[in-house]
Amino acid sequence: MTTPLGPTRILIADDQEEVRSGFRLILGSQPDMTVVGEAADGLTAAELARTLRPDLILADIRMPGMDGLELTRRLAGPGVPDPLRVLVVTTFDHDDYVRTALHVGACGFLLKRSGPGLLIEGVRAAMAGDVLISPQITIRLLQTLAPAPAPAAPTTPSPLTAREQEIARLVAEGLTNAEIGEKLFISAGTAKTHIANVQAKLKARNRVGIAAWIWQSGLAGPAPRE
């Protein structure tokens, strides 16, 4: 897989026409993205992927003919020669779907309800070779890996300010920039700046890394009262 010199060429695979139209409008509004094809079922998506060779496929899970997980395996799975990038975008957030999608080669797993901002971020993350998972799913998956630690003061000083810890905790809860801004009475742009600072301090590649740090540090859950 190579990084394109021009706009990212995207194929949308979803059986709902209104979803495809919505994604096309969102992605088409970005100067570095262009939609080159659409498919309403998995078999058509697989054929278009072979003929168009898009830079990225957005794939729903439940589609006629071939589901998104099998589509991902055929296009991006282990042993596939010249694999393509597949970003799963679905309504269904079952843990088994997430694990299977990542196991068969998906470069991310996003929920449709996460909003346009995270969709755009997911596309750019995939093209950068990163893996982005909706934060709503991430914190739940982290909780299944090990028992929740009892809340306690971290053994080492946090690199984050109190405000940044508050921002990071909300990221781990799955809130978008707009939702964080609304909750903290700041603009979405200010929230985005705080998150960028948090990523830099934690050396986290994305919001998933922030969520992982929050969980591992025993800081998940409601902010302590002052």
Helices and strands as residue ranges (DSSP letters): E 8-13, H 17-28, E 33-39, H 42-52, E 56-59, H 68-76, E 85-90, H 95-103, E 108-111, G 112-114, H 116-127, E 132-133, H 135-145, H 162-172, H 177-184, H 188-202, H 207-216
